[in-house]
Amino acid sequence: MRKLLATLFAGSLMGAATLSGTAAAAPTVGDYIVMLAPGSNATSVAAEHANAHGAAVGFLYTHSITGYSAHMSSIAAARIARDSRVLLVQPDGIMTTAAQTLPTGINRIDGEHSPTADIDGVDERVNVDVAVIDTGIDLDHPDLNVYTAGAKNCNTGQSANDGNGHGTHVSGTIGALDNNIGVVGVAPGARLWPVRVLSNSGSGSWAQVICGIDYVAAHASEIEVANMSLGGSGDDRNACGTNKDAMHEAICAAINAGVTFVVAAGNSDADAKGFVPAAYDEVITVSALADFNGLPGGGGAATCRADVDDTLADFSNFGADVDLIAPGVCIYSTWKGDGYNTISGTSMASPHVAGGAALYKATHPTATPAAVKSALQAAGTTDWNNVDDPDGIKEKLLRVATF
């Protein structure tokens, strides 16, 4: 994930078991499911078993299967299993919901406390549009609100579907649905515009990236936030208005039209001033925090890669061009093929901030990109350890509890 421009900165049901006719040495009492042969009268057989064996009958099943549930001793269950009308006596088991996971990054930025995000397992979507300028998005991922009508492919000119996984991962961190499956994003249910500028291998040309920015600018009346988890070598010596850097000019035009741009600082353990768009002053540049448990204070054990909890990630770019820091190590999010994956990079930090910007815009729709940046920085915290930060500048850590 270090290749540059444009490259990625990147309970189960108990098994059926027919009981034998031999009682256990120490009888136990539990819950069972009794399945009867087709044609049996579940009501009468259950009543007979209750009288003869002391089974406390619960549910009667008469449509999908024929049988009943009951609370009884293991001895009674074994005796009932010998009845010629009984096909199966199965111990009852426990089923649980396929509950969504609160990723450590969302926890670390207090995303679950945001009144706008309202993370509670109920699918109530944040009314904001976010462009993901990346490898595309899995267009039919069940955990994402993808605005397929807004899809654009500047890389191959065909589908904006994600053949890499990176763009889908970024998208999940921004806005995975609050729907009790998979994961949840910072701004749950935000409308995600797939703007594909990178190939399946994660690279693209400057021309393709500018095509994506141009598309976002054309839809600035609809898109509030754009995320660019990509970058390459360059600098910001050529300011907007000098017409000496086409990508810089394109981004400035889109920002002037009202779109907040959030970008990754880069993964070269170097000063971000040597990478674009990270070096541009007009964007929100994000470095990566290593966080393994979603909590402040450090001490979390490393998981998917070696690093030190609650410090600047060892790969992250740094410097005066960085505006915020956000979790970017071992981030669990959506993936291509309706899946989920854990990866690391400033690519993963940037969408946390893009999600934060989306939350702010949801309640401050007229806020300018500069105002959004100021609000995010003002709400941030310095509660992280910058002992290994080469520049000694303690950027604000994203915090969205008040958004």
C-alpha positions in Angstrom: 0.0 0.0 0.0 3.0 2.3 -0.4 3.0 2.6 -4.2 2.6 6.2 -5.4 0.6 8.3 -7.8 -2.0 7.6 -7.9 -1.9 4.7 -5.4 -3.7 3.5 -2.4 -2.8 4.8 1.0 -3.9 2.2 2.1 -23.6 -18.9 18.3 -24.6 -21.8 16.5 -27.6 -24.3 16.6 -26.9 -27.5 18.4 -26.5 -30.4 16.0 -29.4 -32.9 15.7 -28.6 -36.0 17.8 -31.2 -38.8 18.3 -31.0 -39.9 21.9 -30.2 -43.5 22.8 -32.4 -45.5 25.0 -29.8 -45.6 27.8 -30.3 -43.0 30.5 -27.4 -41.0 31.9 -26.0 -42.1 35.2 -26.9 -38.7 36.7 -30.2 -37.5 35.1 -30.4 -33.8 34.2 -33.3 -31.5 33.3 -33.3 -29.4 30.2 -35.1 -28.3 27.1 -35.8 -30.5 24.1 -37.4 -30.5 20.7 -39.4 -33.6 19.8 -40.0 -34.3 16.1 -42.8 -36.7 15.2 -43.5 -38.8 12.2 -45.7 -37.2 9.5 -49.3 -37.9 10.1 -49.0 -37.8 13.9 -51.2 -35.6 15.9 -48.8 -33.3 17.7 -51.4 -32.2 20.3 -52.4 -35.6 21.4 -48.9 -37.2 21.4 -47.5 -34.2 23.3 -50.3 -34.6 25.9 -49.7 -38.3 26.2 -45.9 -37.8 26.7 -46.7 -35.1 29.3 -48.8 -37.5 31.3 -46.6 -40.5 30.9 -43.2 -38.9 31.3 -43.7 -35.6 33.0 -42.7 -33.5 30.0 -43.7 -29.8 30.3 -44.9 -29.1 26.8 -44.0 -25.7 25.3 -44.6 -25.1 21.6 -46.6 -27.3 19.3 -45.4 -27.6 15.7 -48.0 -28.5 13.1 -47.0 -26.9 9.8 -43.2 -27.0 9.0 -42.6 -30.1 11.1 -44.9 -32.2 13.4 -43.8 -32.1 17.0 -43.4 -30.1 20.1 -40.9 -28.5 22.5 -40.7 -29.5 26.1 -38.8 -29.1 29.4 -38.1 -32.5 30.9 -35.4 -34.8 32.4 -32.9 -36.6 30.3 -34.5 -39.9 31.4 -37.9 -38.7 30.1 -36.2 -37.6 26.8 -34.6 -41.0 26.4 -37.9 -42.8 27.0 -39.8 -40.6 24.6 -37.1 -41.2 22.0 -38.0 -44.9 22.0 -41.6 -44.1 21.0 -42.2 -45.4 17.4 -43.9 -42.2 16.5 -40.9 -40.1 17.4 -38.3 -39.4 14.7 -36.0 -37.2 16.8 -35.4 -35.9 20.3 -33.0 -33.0 20.1 -31.6 -30.8 22.9 -32.6 -27.2 22.4 -29.9 -24.7 21.6 -29.3 -21.0 21.6 -29.4 -18.7 18.5 -28.1 -15.1 18.5 -28.4 -12.2 16.2 -25.7 -11.7 13.6 -24.9 -8.4 15.4 -22.8 -5.8 13.8 -19.3 -5.0 15.2 -18.4 -1.5 16.5 -14.9 -1.2 14.9 -12.1 0.0 17.2 -11.7 3.2 15.1 -15.3 4.2 15.6 -15.0 3.5 19.3 -11.8 5.6 19.6 -13.4 8.7 18.0 -16.5 8.3 20.2 -18.6 7.6 17.1 -21.2 5.7 19.2 -21.9 8.9 21.2 -22.7 11.1 18.2 -26.4 12.1 18.3 -26.4 12.4 14.5 -25.0 9.0 13.9 -27.3 7.6 16.6 -25.7 4.1 16.5 -28.2 1.7 18.0 -28.7 -1.0 15.4 -31.6 0.7 13.8 -31.1 1.7 10.1 -31.7 5.5 10.2 -29.4 7.0 7.6 -27.4 10.2 7.8 -28.7 12.5 5.0 -25.3 13.4 3.4 -23.6 12.5 0.1 -20.0 11.5 0.1 -17.9 10.8 -2.9 -15.3 8.1 -2.6 -12.6 8.8 -5.1 -10.9 5.4 -5.1 -11.0 1.9 -6.7 -14.8 2.0 -6.8 -17.2 0.5 -4.4 -18.9 -2.9 -4.2 -22.1 -1.6 -5.7 -24.4 -4.1 -4.1 -22.8 -4.6 -0.7 -25.6 -5.2 1.8 -23.9 -3.0 4.5 -23.5 0.1 2.3 -25.8 2.8 0.9 -24.3 3.1 -2.5 -25.7 5.7 -4.8 -25.3 3.7 -8.0 -27.0 6.4 -10.1 -24.0 8.7 -9.2 -21.3 6.1 -10.1 -18.4 7.3 -12.3 -15.5 5.3 -13.8 -12.5 7.4 -14.9 -10.2 4.4 -14.9 -11.7 1.9 -17.4 -14.8 3.8 -18.5 -16.9 0.8 -17.5 -18.4 -0.2 -14.2 -17.5 1.6 -11.0 -17.7 -1.7 -9.1 -14.7 -2.3 -6.9 -12.3 -5.0 -8.1 -9.6 -4.2 -5.5 -11.5 -3.9 -2.1 -9.8 -0.7 -1.0 -12.6 1.7 -2.0 -15.2 -0.6 -0.4 -13.2 -0.6 2.8 -12.9 3.2 2.8 -16.7 3.4 2.2 -17.6 1.2 5.2 -15.6 3.4 7.6 -17.4 6.4 6.2 -20.9 5.1 6.2 -21.6 1.4 6.8 -25.2 1.0 7.7 -26.4 0.8 11.3 -28.3 -2.4 10.6 -27.2 -5.2 13.0 -24.9 -6.8 10.4 -21.2 -6.5 9.7 -19.9 -3.1 10.9 -21.1 0.4 11.3 -19.5 3.6 9.9 -18.9 7.0 11.3 -21.9 8.5 9.4 -24.2 5.4 9.1 -26.1 5.2 5.8 -24.5 8.2 4.1 -25.1 8.1 0.4 -21.8 6.9 -1.1 -20.9 8.0 -4.7 -18.5 5.5 -6.3 -15.9 7.5 -8.3 -13.4 5.0 -9.6 -10.1 6.5 -10.6 -7.8 3.6 -9.7 -7.4 0.1 -11.2 -7.9 -3.3 -9.6 -4.2 -3.2 -8.7 -4.7 0.2 -6.9 -3.1 2.6 -9.3 -4.1 5.3 -11.7 -2.9 8.3 -13.6 -3.1 12.0 -12.7 -5.5 12.4 -15.6 -7.8 9.8 -14.2 -7.7 11.3 -10.7 -8.5 14.7 -12.1 -11.4 13.2 -14.0 -12.8 12.0 -10.7 -12.3 15.4 -9.1 -14.0 17.1 -12.1 -17.0 14.8 -11.7 -17.3 15.7 -8.1 -17.1 19.4 -8.9 -19.9 18.9 -11.5 -22.1 17.5 -8.7 -21.1 19.9 -6.0 -24.7 20.9 -5.4 -25.3 17.3 -4.3 -22.0 16.0 -2.9 -20.9 17.5 0.5 -17.7 15.6 1.2 -15.1 13.8 -0.9 -12.5 11.3 0.4 -9.2 10.7 -1.4 -7.3 7.9 0.2 -4.6 8.1 -2.5 -1.6 10.1 -3.4 1.8 10.5 -5.0 4.9 12.6 -5.1 4.5 16.3 -5.4 4.3 19.5 -3.4 2.2 22.7 -3.0 4.6 25.2 -4.3 2.2 26.0 -7.1 -0.7 27.6 -5.4 -4.2 27.6 -6.7 -4.7 30.4 -9.3 -1.2 30.1 -10.7 -2.3 27.4 -13.2 0.8 25.3 -12.7 -0.7 22.3 -11.0 -3.8 20.9 -12.7 -4.8 18.6 -9.8 -4.5 21.4 -7.3 -6.5 23.7 -9.4 -9.2 21.0 -9.8 -9.4 20.4 -6.1 -9.6 24.1 -5.3 -12.4 24.5 -7.8 -14.4 21.7 -6.2 -13.7 23.1 -2.7 -14.8 26.6 -3.8 -18.0 25.0 -5.1 -18.6 23.7 -1.5 -17.2 20.2 -1.3 -15.0 19.3 1.7 -12.0 17.2 0.6 -10.4 14.8 3.1 -7.2 13.1 2.0 -4.7 10.6 3.4 -1.3 11.9 4.5 0.6 8.9 3.0 2.3 5.8 4.2 6.0 6.6 3.7 7.0 7.6 7.2 8.0 11.0 5.7 7.0 14.6 5.7 3.6 14.9 4.0 4.9 18.1 2.3 6.4 15.9 -0.4 3.1 14.2 -1.4 -0.1 15.4 -3.1 -2.9 16.0 -2.5 -1.7 15.7 1.2 0.4 18.8 0.9 -2.4 21.1 -0.4 -3.5 23.6 2.2 -7.1 23.6 1.1 -7.8 19.9 2.0 -8.0 18.1 5.3 -4.9 15.9 5.6 -5.1 13.0 7.9 -2.3 10.9 9.5 -2.8 7.5 11.1 -3.1 6.6 14.8 -2.2 3.1 15.9 -5.0 2.0 18.1 -5.8 -1.6 18.9 -8.6 -1.5 21.5 -10.6 1.6 20.7 -9.6 3.2 24.0 -7.2 6.1 25.1 -4.2 5.5 27.3 -2.3 3.0 25.4 -1.5 -0.5 26.5 -3.6 -2.3 23.9 -2.0 -5.5 22.5 -1.0 -5.3 18.9 -3.3 -7.3 16.6 -3.0 -7.5 12.8 0.4 -5.8 12.7 3.2 -4.7 15.1 3.0 -1.2 16.4 2.5 0.7 19.6 -1.0 1.4 20.8 -2.2 5.0 20.9 0.8 6.4 19.0 1.5 7.7 15.5 1.4 4.6 13.2 5.0 3.7 12.3 4.2 4.0 8.5 2.3 7.3 8.7 3.5 10.5 7.1 3.7 13.6 9.4 4.4 17.3 9.3 2.9 20.7 9.3 0.5 19.8 6.4 -1.3 17.2 8.6 -4.5 18.7 10.0 -5.9 15.8 12.0 -5.0 12.3 13.1 -7.5 9.3 13.2 -7.3 5.6 13.7 -5.6 3.8 10.7 -4.2 0.5 12.0 -6.0 -2.8 11.9 -9.3 -1.2 10.8 -12.2 -3.7 10.2 -14.5 -2.6 7.5 -16.5 -3.7 4.4 -14.7 -5.4 1.5 -15.4 -6.4 -2.1 -17.6 -9.4 -2.7 -20.1 -8.5 0.1 -17.2 -9.2 2.5 -15.3 -7.6 5.4 -11.5 -7.2 5.9 -9.0 -5.7 8.3 -6.2 -3.5 6.8 -4.0 -0.6 7.8 -2.9 2.8 6.3 -3.6 6.5 6.3 -6.2 5.3 3.7 -8.1 4.0 6.7 -7.6 7.1 8.8 -8.9 9.6 6.1 -12.4 8.1 5.9 -12.9 8.4 9.6 -12.5 12.1 9.2 -14.6 12.1 6.0 -17.4 10.5 8.1 -16.9 13.1 10.7 -17.2 15.9 8.1 -20.4 14.2 6.9 -21.9 14.2 10.4 -21.1 17.9 10.8 -22.6 18.8 7.4 -25.7 16.9 8.3 -26.5 19.5 11.0 -24.6 22.4 9.5 -25.6 22.2 5.8 -24.4 25.7 4.9 -20.9 25.3 6.5 -18.0 26.0 4.1 -15.2 23.5 3.7 -13.0 25.8 5.8 -15.6 25.9 8.5 -15.9 22.1 8.5 -12.1 21.8 8.9 -12.1 24.3 11.8 -15.0 22.5 13.5 -13.4 19.1 13.3 -10.1 20.5 14.7 -11.9 22.3 17.5 -13.8 19.2 18.5 -10.6 17.0 18.5 -8.6 15.8 21.5 -4.9 15.6 22.2 -5.5 12.5 24.3 -2.9 10.3 22.4 0.8 9.7 22.8 3.0 11.5 20.2 6.3 10.3 21.7 7.3 8.8 18.3 6.0 11.6 16.1 9.0 12.9 14.2 7.8 16.5 13.9 6.7 16.9 17.6 3.4 18.4 16.5 0.5 16.9 18.3 -2.4 17.1 15.8 -5.9 16.9 17.2 -7.3 13.4 17.2 -10.8 13.2 15.6 -13.7 13.1 18.0 -17.3 13.2 16.8 -19.2 12.8 20.1 -20.7 16.3 19.8 -21.7 16.1 16.1 
